[in-house]
Amino acid sequence: MRIPSPVLLMLAALCWGLSGGIGGLLVDGGWDPFVISLYRGAIGLVFVGAWLVTHPHRTELRNRRLWGWSALAGLGVAGNFAFYFVSVEHGSVAVAATLMYCAPVFVFLASFLLGLERPTLFKWIAIALVLGGIALLTGVHELNASDIAPIAVAAGLASGLSYALFIFGFKYASQHGSAPAVLTIAFLVLIPVLLVPSETGQVRDAMTTSDWPLFLALGVLGAGISFTFYVAGLRATPPAVASVIAMIEPVAASLFGLTVLGEHLSPVQYAGMTLILVTVTALSVLTRDRRRPH
């Protein structure tokens, strides 16, 4: 029986949210964020590589533009994974997940600068609301705010920027090859990029650690199954609907952090998180609805 596309997207977002919580457990266990991200990508490579092997159009790998744009997408994925867990290490899963979802704002700003998107009052207001939500979430509105380290905020935003880079890279790479080809190249680029800053000792230790079930679950949910679900679901789902469904990810990650990791958010931080998620959802839905022909 064929699974409906919205359900596939929901499963992908849920997998990403749960993987963020699992990564939080590994961070709490003392594992280096880069090592965590490295194994997440390596296990994901096994999945998408197997998908590519069974794909009927493997000759597309000869396309240089496919490699160039896919490599850019790989840099985005590497940054997204690594900066996310750095933010978790110095802050919390809830904060990291929410800041990462500022990515649509970064996409709009980049589109303004490149002339790909027309700036409007509505979009500027939306961006201002998201920035306001970030201020509430991170506590910068308080003079004595010390609950969230600046590096956690910077890394969370960098994770969102990297996610935006992945969106651009994947968008243009898809014009020159199939999804499994793009994702395979992206993960191949990710491996050496994350291997360099990773602690060599921990890279070796992760192969024999008792935490290997967590590493395996992180890779399977956060890079293997999730990307497969997401790409398959996106084929027959309007982008606006997909963007709304994707909001499950930060909510799932936040709930995991609150219930399993024992993290805590104040009412003001909850308000900031809600403002960010609602505004980003509205920004994605309303602007894309306007692009549809009537």
Rosetta silent file (secondary structure, phi, psi, omega in degrees, C-alpha in Angstrom):
SEQUENCE: MRIPSPVLLMLAALCWGLSGGIGGLLVDGGWDPFVISLYRGAIGLVFVGAWLVTHPHRTELRNRRLWGWSALAGLGVAGNFAFYFVSVEHGSVAVAATLMYCAPVFVFLASFLLGLERPTLFKWIAIALVLGGIALLTGVHELNASDIAPIAVAAGLASGLSYALFIFGFKYASQHGSAPAVLTIAFLVLIPVLLVPSETGQVRDAMTTSDWPLFLALGVLGAGISFTFYVAGLRATPPAVASVIAMIEPVAASLFGLTVLGEHLSPVQYAGMTLILVTVTALSVLTRDRRRPH
SCORE:     score description
SCORE:     0.000 S_00000001
   1 L     0.000  132.657 -177.413    0.000    0.000    0.000 S_00000001
   2 L   -77.069  131.909 -179.757    1.355    3.413   -1.003 S_00000001
   3 L   -83.670  129.829  179.211    1.974    5.831    1.858 S_00000001
   4 L   -57.875  144.823 -177.631    0.501    9.345    1.248 S_00000001
   5 H   -57.527  -44.668  178.476    3.130   12.044    0.638 S_00000001
   6 H   -59.239  -33.897  178.878    2.123   14.241    3.621 S_00000001
   7 H   -67.752  -39.226  177.742    2.539   11.222    5.893 S_00000001
   8 H   -62.438  -42.067  178.691    6.050   10.631    4.497 S_00000001
   9 H   -66.298  -38.235  178.424    6.967   14.258    5.191 S_00000001
  10 H   -64.321  -41.952  178.462    5.529   14.012    8.682 S_00000001
  11 H   -64.261  -39.443  178.659    7.589   10.886    9.346 S_00000001
  12 H   -62.955  -47.012 -179.605   10.737   12.624    8.051 S_00000001
  13 H   -64.433  -38.704  178.041   10.207   15.641   10.303 S_00000001
  14 H   -64.521  -41.232  177.899    9.466   13.386   13.263 S_00000001
  15 H   -61.504  -43.658  179.452   12.669   11.416   12.597 S_00000001
  16 H   -64.000  -40.777  179.901   14.705   14.632   12.482 S_00000001
  17 H   -65.231  -44.012  178.337   13.155   15.853   15.708 S_00000001
  18 H   -66.042  -37.133  179.815   13.828   12.581   17.521 S_00000001
  19 H   -65.431  -32.752  175.840   17.375   12.436   16.142 S_00000001
  20 H   -63.069  -39.468  177.241   18.015   15.868   17.631 S_00000001
  21 H   -68.170  -40.092  178.032   17.028   14.497   21.029 S_00000001
  22 H   -63.145  -41.969  176.325   19.178   11.397   20.580 S_00000001
  23 H   -61.047  -34.456  177.211   22.110   13.624   19.654 S_00000001
  24 H   -63.393  -36.787  176.658   21.429   15.545   22.860 S_00000001
  25 H   -64.156  -40.657  179.202   21.853   12.339   24.839 S_00000001
  26 H   -67.941  -38.453  176.664   25.212   11.727   23.167 S_00000001
  27 H   -62.236  -44.267  178.324   26.303   15.305   23.867 S_00000001
  28 H   -63.287  -25.230  178.895   25.365   14.855   27.529 S_00000001
  29 L   -82.132    2.377  176.675   27.461   11.680   27.461 S_00000001
  30 L    93.497    7.829 -179.443   30.552   13.729   26.610 S_00000001
  31 L   -79.556  143.085  179.856   30.763   13.002   22.905 S_00000001
  32 L   -66.506  131.718 -179.946   32.225   15.634   20.592 S_00000001
  33 H   -55.453  -34.791 -179.369   29.521   17.331   18.443 S_00000001
  34 H   -71.470  -35.872  177.055   31.643   16.866   15.316 S_00000001
  35 H   -66.458  -42.856  177.746   32.070   13.145   15.999 S_00000001
  36 H   -58.963  -46.453 -179.020   28.311   12.798   16.515 S_00000001
  37 H   -66.533  -37.493  179.729   27.644   14.611   13.245 S_00000001
  38 H   -60.220  -48.750 -179.134   30.292   12.573   11.418 S_00000001
  39 H   -70.934  -31.753  175.054   28.699    9.254   12.312 S_00000001
  40 H   -60.132  -46.091  179.847   25.236   10.590   11.596 S_00000001
  41 H   -70.622  -37.495 -178.922   26.346   11.442    8.062 S_00000001
  42 H   -63.873  -43.616  178.197   28.364    8.248    7.566 S_00000001
  43 H   -68.293  -35.868  176.158   25.396    6.028    8.433 S_00000001
  44 H   -63.591  -35.986  179.008   23.193    8.201    6.223 S_00000001
  45 H   -61.455  -37.445  178.166   25.652    7.665    3.358 S_00000001
  46 H   -60.293  -42.500 -178.594   25.122    3.906    3.613 S_00000001
  47 H   -68.159  -53.467 -176.523   21.379    4.391    3.144 S_00000001
  48 H   -69.624  -29.310  175.875   21.429    6.874    0.253 S_00000001
  49 H   -64.577  -40.963  176.693   24.308    4.967   -1.386 S_00000001
  50 H   -64.476  -37.651  177.360   22.177    1.813   -1.406 S_00000001
  51 H   -62.884  -41.738 -179.132   19.320    3.883   -2.866 S_00000001
  52 H   -65.863  -39.926 -178.928   21.641    5.136   -5.632 S_00000001
  53 H   -60.249  -35.288 -179.355   22.837    1.618   -6.494 S_00000001
  54 L   -87.602   -1.876 -178.472   19.249    0.542   -7.161 S_00000001
  55 L   -80.877  138.560 -174.816   18.486    3.709   -9.160 S_00000001
  56 L   -75.468  -10.665 -174.314   18.243    3.177  -12.941 S_00000001
  57 L  -118.601   57.991 -177.199   20.058    6.410  -13.970 S_00000001
  58 H   -74.801  -14.447 -179.754   23.490    6.154  -12.358 S_00000001
  59 H   -66.561  -14.144 -179.960   25.217    7.632  -15.450 S_00000001
  60 H   -64.258  -16.665 -179.761   24.147   11.085  -14.233 S_00000001
  61 H   -65.536   -9.615  178.042   27.157   11.033  -11.888 S_00000001
  62 H   -81.186   -9.322 -176.888   29.275   12.169  -14.835 S_00000001
  63 L   -77.327  118.604 -177.881   27.634   15.603  -14.730 S_00000001
  64 H   -67.640  -36.653  179.480   30.087   18.169  -13.283 S_00000001
  65 H   -65.609  -35.020  175.805   27.358   20.640  -12.349 S_00000001
  66 H   -59.519  -44.492 -179.891   25.639   17.910  -10.372 S_00000001
  67 H   -65.808  -40.824 -178.791   28.843   17.404   -8.380 S_00000001
  68 H   -63.392  -51.223 -178.916   29.362   21.133   -7.832 S_00000001
  69 H   -69.842  -35.051  178.704   25.885   21.907   -6.510 S_00000001
  70 H   -67.521  -36.446  176.777   25.706   18.639   -4.571 S_00000001
  71 H   -63.179  -38.714  177.174   29.039   19.440   -2.910 S_00000001
  72 H   -63.955  -41.516  176.698   27.578   22.793   -1.849 S_00000001
  73 H   -62.442  -37.730  178.663   24.573   20.960   -0.426 S_00000001
  74 H   -63.338  -40.131  176.420   26.984   18.649    1.404 S_00000001
  75 H   -62.509  -37.691  177.968   28.723   21.602    3.038 S_00000001
  76 H   -65.385  -43.186  179.075   25.302   22.816    4.138 S_00000001
  77 H   -64.664  -43.032  179.743   24.373   19.455    5.647 S_00000001
  78 H   -59.705  -46.851  178.978   27.743   19.204    7.420 S_00000001
  79 H   -65.173  -40.056  179.968   27.344   22.663    8.927 S_00000001
  80 H   -62.060  -48.506  179.208   23.728   22.022    9.844 S_00000001
  81 H   -61.096  -52.722 -172.031   24.544   18.783   11.673 S_00000001
  82 H   -67.658  -49.896 -178.136   27.673   20.066   13.456 S_00000001
  83 H   -64.229  -32.555  178.312   26.489   23.531   14.489 S_00000001
  84 H   -59.990  -48.296 -177.250   23.214   22.060   15.723 S_00000001
  85 H   -74.890  -25.762  172.263   24.973   19.781   18.196 S_00000001
  86 H   -65.406  -40.745  178.051   27.410   22.523   19.218 S_00000001
  87 H   -64.721  -39.295  177.337   24.353   24.604   20.104 S_00000001
  88 H   -63.610  -41.811 -177.789   22.916   21.666   22.044 S_00000001
  89 H   -60.539  -39.283 -175.606   26.224   21.222   23.898 S_00000001
  90 H  -101.124   -6.171 -179.472   26.287   24.830   25.102 S_00000001
  91 L  -135.269 -108.215  179.201   22.533   25.400   25.305 S_00000001
  92 L  -156.062  163.756  177.831   19.628   22.998   24.903 S_00000001
  93 H   -63.157  -41.252 -177.750   17.854   20.884   22.296 S_00000001
  94 H   -61.127  -46.700 -179.421   14.828   23.195   22.383 S_00000001
  95 H   -66.311  -45.552 -178.643   16.867   26.334   21.675 S_00000001
  96 H   -61.343  -45.013 -178.237   19.014   24.668   18.999 S_00000001
  97 H   -64.503  -39.985 -178.132   16.020   23.198   17.166 S_00000001
  98 H   -71.718  -43.965  179.089   14.104   26.478   17.155 S_00000001
  99 H   -63.896  -34.848  178.780   17.021   28.648   16.046 S_00000001
 100 H   -61.063  -31.512 -178.380   17.774   26.211   13.243 S_00000001
 101 L   -83.309   17.764  166.328   14.294   26.851   11.892 S_00000001
 102 L   -83.707   -0.772 -177.624   15.190   30.451   11.209 S_00000001
 103 H   -51.450  -44.613  178.849   16.565   29.021    7.939 S_00000001
 104 H   -56.952  -33.134  177.437   13.581   30.247    5.840 S_00000001
 105 H   -65.151  -43.691  179.090   14.383   33.802    6.975 S_00000001
 106 H   -63.669  -36.500  178.135   17.976   33.400    5.798 S_00000001
 107 H   -62.673  -43.198  179.473   16.711   32.037    2.483 S_00000001
 108 H   -65.237  -43.559  179.788   14.559   35.124    1.976 S_00000001
 109 H   -61.399  -43.153  178.034   17.401   37.493    2.879 S_00000001
 110 H   -64.058  -39.142  179.286   19.748   35.738    0.451 S_00000001
 111 H   -65.590  -36.110  176.298   17.047   35.839   -2.221 S_00000001
 112 H   -61.182  -48.442 -176.205   16.635   39.595   -1.679 S_00000001
 113 H   -65.698  -35.038 -177.723   20.362   40.169   -2.136 S_00000001
 114 H   -88.495   -3.824  179.710   20.572   37.941   -5.223 S_00000001
 115 L    77.623   15.957 -179.164   17.448   39.422   -6.795 S_00000001
 116 L   -88.042  -18.821 -176.699   15.610   36.088   -6.697 S_00000001
 117 L  -134.067  139.509  179.945   12.897   37.297   -4.330 S_00000001
 118 L   -90.823  120.864 -179.737   11.055   40.619   -4.210 S_00000001
 119 L   -69.027  137.641  177.557   11.086   42.242   -0.762 S_00000001
 120 L  -132.296  164.438  178.834    7.662   43.259    0.557 S_00000001
 121 H   -59.563  -41.055 -179.902    6.377   44.867    3.752 S_00000001
 122 H   -58.824  -44.615 -177.705    4.848   41.552    4.810 S_00000001
 123 H   -67.421  -39.976  178.808    8.176   39.744    4.498 S_00000001
 124 H   -65.896  -38.910  177.389   10.093   42.422    6.427 S_00000001
 125 H   -63.297  -42.472  179.452    7.483   42.321    9.201 S_00000001
 126 H   -61.163  -43.333  179.155    7.784   38.530    9.325 S_00000001
 127 H   -62.911  -41.077  178.834   11.570   38.751    9.588 S_00000001
 128 H   -63.378  -39.262  179.105   11.245   41.321   12.382 S_00000001
 129 H   -65.097  -39.761  178.844    8.844   39.024   14.270 S_00000001
 130 H   -64.715  -42.922  177.718   11.262   36.108   13.979 S_00000001
 131 H   -61.792  -37.565  176.270   14.105   38.259   15.311 S_00000001
 132 H   -64.637  -39.532  177.224   11.824   39.275   18.178 S_00000001
 133 H   -63.813  -38.630  177.263   11.103   35.621   18.868 S_00000001
 134 H   -62.438  -40.462  179.557   14.829   34.890   18.930 S_00000001
 135 H   -61.993  -41.961  179.191   15.299   37.678   21.472 S_00000001
 136 H   -68.729  -41.952 -177.309   12.628   36.173   23.736 S_00000001
 137 H   -66.056  -42.350 -174.859   13.903   32.633   23.331 S_00000001
 138 H   -87.992  -13.057  177.149   17.552   33.431   23.989 S_00000001
 139 L    81.982   15.533 -178.913   16.935   35.951   26.758 S_00000001
 140 L   -70.000  -12.457  178.373   18.917   38.806   25.173 S_00000001
 141 L   -76.410  -10.808  179.179   16.114   41.138   26.270 S_00000001
 142 L  -101.113  132.228 -177.096   17.277   40.668   29.849 S_00000001
 143 L   -63.958  -32.670 -177.184   20.333   42.596   30.980 S_00000001
 144 L  -106.082   26.503 -178.977   21.494   39.759   33.242 S_00000001
 145 L   -64.564  124.302  179.455   20.655   36.901   30.921 S_00000001
 146 L  -140.631    4.158 -177.705   23.086   34.064   31.536 S_00000001
 147 L   -72.296  -29.427 -177.420   21.025   30.918   31.038 S_00000001
 148 L  -119.918  122.285 -178.693   21.995   30.585   27.378 S_00000001
 149 L   -70.153  143.676  177.899   25.616   30.939   26.268 S_00000001
 150 H   -54.993  -34.695 -179.299   26.307   33.225   23.288 S_00000001
 151 H   -66.188  -30.314  177.712   28.022   30.329   21.519 S_00000001
 152 H   -66.891  -41.038  178.503   24.778   28.336   21.743 S_00000001
 153 H   -67.487  -47.378 -178.916   22.892   31.141   20.021 S_00000001
 154 H   -61.494  -43.302 -179.301   25.600   31.674   17.386 S_00000001
 155 H   -67.602  -38.487  178.209   25.835   27.947   16.650 S_00000001
 156 H   -62.849  -42.987  177.461   22.047   27.597   16.440 S_00000001
 157 H   -67.758  -37.227  178.119   21.831   30.435   13.922 S_00000001
 158 H   -64.954  -33.617  175.702   24.809   28.998   12.008 S_00000001
 159 H   -63.636  -40.483  176.990   22.931   25.714   11.837 S_00000001
 160 H   -65.855  -41.047  176.694   20.021   27.566   10.250 S_00000001
 161 H   -61.063  -41.812  179.693   22.342   29.309    7.783 S_00000001
 162 H   -65.684  -37.467  177.596   23.836   25.955    6.849 S_00000001
 163 H   -63.446  -39.351  176.977   20.361   24.526    6.377 S_00000001
 164 H   -63.564  -39.418  177.791   19.590   27.401    4.001 S_00000001
 165 H   -62.251  -40.853  177.418   22.796   26.591    2.092 S_00000001
 166 H   -61.998  -41.290 -179.514   21.619   22.993    1.768 S_00000001
 167 H   -59.662  -47.222  178.936   18.255   24.188    0.421 S_00000001
 168 H   -63.904  -46.816 -178.429   19.928   26.248   -2.320 S_00000001
 169 H   -61.753  -45.483 -178.771   22.452   23.529   -3.149 S_00000001
 170 H   -66.759  -37.480 -179.048   19.866   20.757   -3.312 S_00000001
 171 H   -59.831  -48.465 -177.304   17.502   22.904   -5.376 S_00000001
 172 H   -79.138  -31.110  177.573   20.030   23.541   -8.145 S_00000001
 173 H   -66.120  -34.479 -178.402   21.681   20.102   -7.937 S_00000001
 174 L   -65.011  -18.503  177.418   18.284   18.469   -8.501 S_00000001
 175 L   -75.375  -13.344 -176.053   18.174   20.119  -11.921 S_00000001
 176 L  -119.399   -0.540 -179.737   21.150   18.006  -12.989 S_00000001
 177 L  -172.713  173.747 -177.641   20.497   14.656  -11.295 S_00000001
 178 L   -78.403  164.273  179.875   18.254   12.481   -9.166 S_00000001
 179 H   -58.957  -45.985  179.862   17.731   12.816   -5.424 S_00000001
 180 H   -63.170  -32.873  178.040   19.790    9.719   -4.497 S_00000001
 181 H   -68.224  -44.552  179.758   22.700   10.994   -6.591 S_00000001
 182 H   -62.011  -47.062 -177.243   22.565   14.448   -4.990 S_00000001
 183 H   -68.186  -35.952  178.535   22.335   13.058   -1.459 S_00000001
 184 H   -63.829  -46.423  178.786   25.119   10.509   -2.030 S_00000001
 185 H   -63.861  -41.934 -178.776   27.533   13.205   -3.237 S_00000001
 186 H   -59.845  -45.480 -179.655   26.450   15.512   -0.415 S_00000001
 187 H   -71.281  -30.183  175.478   27.189   12.896    2.249 S_00000001
 188 H   -64.309  -36.898  177.457   30.495   11.993    0.554 S_00000001
 189 H   -71.262  -37.351 -177.990   31.537   15.635    0.932 S_00000001
 190 H   -59.436  -39.605 -173.649   30.304   15.724    4.515 S_00000001
 191 H   -56.697  -57.840 -178.987   32.630   12.935    5.707 S_00000001
 192 H   -67.489  -30.867 -179.654   36.040   14.647    5.195 S_00000001
 193 H   -62.997  -41.944 -178.647   34.637   18.061    6.186 S_00000001
 194 H   -86.718  -20.300 -179.801   33.565   16.770    9.609 S_00000001
 195 H   -68.186  -36.182 -176.809   36.481   14.361   10.030 S_00000001
 196 L   -60.462  -50.888 -178.500   39.025   17.201   10.209 S_00000001
 197 L   -82.157   -5.933 -177.494   37.644   18.963   13.355 S_00000001
 198 L   -73.962  148.601  175.944   36.594   15.696   15.053 S_00000001
 199 L   -72.291  118.492 -175.022   38.560   14.329   18.001 S_00000001
 200 H   -56.404  -42.905 -179.557   40.566   11.408   16.589 S_00000001
 201 H   -60.809  -42.388 -179.230   40.341    9.407   19.801 S_00000001
 202 H   -70.826  -31.307  177.008   36.576    9.703   19.952 S_00000001
 203 H   -60.394  -41.837  177.932   36.243    8.750   16.279 S_00000001
 204 H   -71.449  -43.650 -176.562   37.956    5.438   17.121 S_00000001
 205 H   -63.356  -31.915 -177.468   36.158    4.988   20.439 S_00000001
 206 L   -63.001  -23.163 -178.539   32.746    5.424   18.822 S_00000001
 207 L   -73.360  -23.414 -176.869   33.277    2.173   16.898 S_00000001
 208 L  -123.334    6.397 -176.486   33.423    0.088   20.080 S_00000001
 209 L   -71.325  155.936  174.906   31.481    2.191   22.572 S_00000001
 210 L   -73.768   -9.448  177.688   28.462    0.942   24.490 S_00000001
 211 L   -86.513    6.963 -175.707   26.677    4.007   23.100 S_00000001
 212 H   -58.132  -31.093  176.600   26.696    2.534   19.598 S_00000001
 213 H   -61.157  -35.356  178.166   22.892    1.950   19.643 S_00000001
 214 H   -68.598  -42.323  177.120   22.433    5.716   20.038 S_00000001
 215 H   -61.047  -43.059 -179.639   24.856    6.437   17.185 S_00000001
 216 H   -64.242  -45.115  179.327   23.055    3.901   15.003 S_00000001
 217 H   -62.962  -39.597  179.043   19.630    5.309   15.853 S_00000001
 218 H   -61.892  -46.108 -179.021   20.888    8.832   15.168 S_00000001
 219 H   -68.244  -42.149 -178.703   22.225    7.896   11.732 S_00000001
 220 H   -66.744  -48.103 -177.914   19.240    5.802   10.724 S_00000001
 221 H   -77.451  -43.616 -171.478   16.617    8.313   11.867 S_00000001
 222 H   -85.264  -12.553 -178.597   18.501   11.582   11.323 S_00000001
 223 H  -139.729  -32.802 -177.038   20.126   10.950    7.957 S_00000001
 224 H   -83.246  -74.487 -177.589   19.080    7.643    6.408 S_00000001
 225 H   -64.106  -40.946 -174.120   15.354    7.071    6.664 S_00000001
 226 H   -61.079  -47.500 -179.513   14.471   10.744    7.189 S_00000001
 227 H   -66.176  -36.054  177.582   16.039   12.022    3.952 S_00000001
 228 H   -64.081  -46.268  177.276   14.514    9.124    2.009 S_00000001
 229 H   -60.737  -45.332 -174.208   11.060    9.897    3.418 S_00000001
 230 H   -62.893  -48.327 -178.547   11.481   13.631    2.835 S_00000001
 231 H   -65.221  -41.849  179.903   12.531   13.401   -0.818 S_00000001
 232 H   -65.385  -40.201 -178.822    9.852   10.813   -1.609 S_00000001
 233 H   -72.632  -29.655 -176.643    7.147   12.852    0.096 S_00000001
 234 H   -71.102  -21.064 -176.565    8.166   16.121   -1.504 S_00000001
 235 L   -61.302  -36.056 -174.375    7.506   14.810   -5.011 S_00000001
 236 L  -121.558   21.500 -179.104    3.720   15.010   -4.710 S_00000001
 237 L  -123.815  131.852  176.696    3.254   17.602   -1.958 S_00000001
 238 L   -57.922  141.628 -179.166    2.998   21.392   -2.433 S_00000001
 239 H   -54.363  -37.513 -179.122    5.965   23.223   -0.871 S_00000001
 240 H   -61.887  -43.649  179.387    3.670   25.234    1.385 S_00000001
 241 H   -65.272  -41.038 -179.548    2.187   22.076    2.891 S_00000001
 242 H   -61.794  -39.374 -178.577    5.656   20.549    3.249 S_00000001
 243 H   -67.333  -34.400  178.011    6.928   23.593    5.133 S_00000001
 244 H   -69.114  -45.171 -179.762    4.049   23.396    7.605 S_00000001
 245 H   -61.703  -34.972 -178.268    4.557   19.684    8.203 S_00000001
 246 L   -63.744  -18.778  178.914    8.282   20.283    8.765 S_00000001
 247 L   -64.998  -11.294  176.322    7.407   22.333   11.841 S_00000001
 248 H   -63.702  -30.414 -174.876    6.948   19.006   13.621 S_00000001
 249 H   -60.001  -57.789 -178.890   10.745   18.739   13.858 S_00000001
 250 H   -64.916  -30.633  177.865   11.557   21.529   16.349 S_00000001
 251 H   -66.214  -45.343  179.051    8.451   20.712   18.345 S_00000001
 252 H   -63.530  -42.527  179.895    9.447   17.036   18.576 S_00000001
 253 H   -64.451  -41.150 -179.630   13.042   17.928   19.439 S_00000001
 254 H   -65.489  -44.160  179.413   11.921   20.382   22.102 S_00000001
 255 H   -64.147  -36.748  176.738    9.514   17.900   23.683 S_00000001
 256 H   -62.675  -45.415 -179.535   12.267   15.263   23.696 S_00000001
 257 H   -63.668  -37.592 -177.593   14.609   17.689   25.424 S_00000001
 258 H   -74.687  -39.671 -174.447   11.998   18.647   28.003 S_00000001
 259 H   -88.562  -38.429 -175.464   10.738   15.142   28.795 S_00000001
 260 L   -95.236  -43.144 -175.867   13.839   12.950   28.364 S_00000001
 261 L   -90.003   -7.744  177.928   16.773   15.304   28.966 S_00000001
 262 L    72.366   24.758  178.831   15.080   17.271   31.744 S_00000001
 263 L   -75.196  163.731 -175.670   15.605   20.643   30.070 S_00000001
 264 L  -137.808  137.646  174.622   13.549   23.660   31.150 S_00000001
 265 L  -124.542  142.112  177.686   12.144   26.694   29.356 S_00000001
 266 L   -80.256  164.046  177.359   10.565   29.722   30.973 S_00000001
 267 H   -56.314  -36.879  178.902    7.136   31.027   29.871 S_00000001
 268 H   -65.355  -39.568  178.985    8.885   33.889   28.037 S_00000001
 269 H   -68.434  -36.326  174.425   11.053   31.402   26.138 S_00000001
 270 H   -61.233  -40.495  179.289    7.968   29.366   25.237 S_00000001
 271 H   -63.388  -41.566  178.414    6.436   32.575   23.880 S_00000001
 272 H   -64.133  -42.785  178.499    9.557   33.246   21.796 S_00000001
 273 H   -61.460  -44.779  179.980    9.555   29.708   20.414 S_00000001
 274 H   -62.783  -41.877 -179.927    5.879   29.959   19.497 S_00000001
 275 H   -61.789  -42.344  179.526    6.398   33.330   17.802 S_00000001
 276 H   -63.955  -49.964 -175.603    9.236   31.950   15.662 S_00000001
 277 H   -65.082  -42.423 -179.741    7.379   28.803   14.602 S_00000001
 278 H   -66.174  -43.280 -177.582    4.100   30.574   13.827 S_00000001
 279 H   -67.739  -44.407  179.661    5.800   33.370   11.879 S_00000001
 280 H   -63.415  -38.608  177.667    8.042   31.068    9.842 S_00000001
 281 H   -63.435  -46.661  179.373    5.041   28.883    9.015 S_00000001
 282 H   -63.123  -40.453  179.697    2.992   31.899    7.913 S_00000001
 283 H   -60.819  -43.642 -178.805    5.928   33.251    5.900 S_00000001
 284 H   -69.280  -46.049 -175.307    6.310   29.946    4.054 S_00000001
 285 H   -69.698  -52.495 -173.414    2.597   29.329    3.474 S_00000001
 286 H   -67.488  -42.517 -178.593    1.366   32.792    2.508 S_00000001
 287 H   -68.581  -35.531 -179.816    4.239   33.756    0.220 S_00000001
 288 H   -77.937  -29.826  174.779    4.165   30.454   -1.636 S_00000001
 289 H   -63.842  -34.843 -179.569    0.382   30.530   -1.928 S_00000001
 290 H   -68.692  -22.540 -178.869    0.727   33.884   -3.683 S_00000001
 291 H   -81.522  -16.449 -177.857    3.021   32.312   -6.284 S_00000001
 292 L   -74.206  140.984  176.533    0.435   29.748   -7.326 S_00000001
 293 L   -70.040  143.014 -179.387   -1.595   30.522  -10.442 S_00000001
 294 L  -110.189    0.000    0.000   -5.270   31.193   -9.808 S_00000001
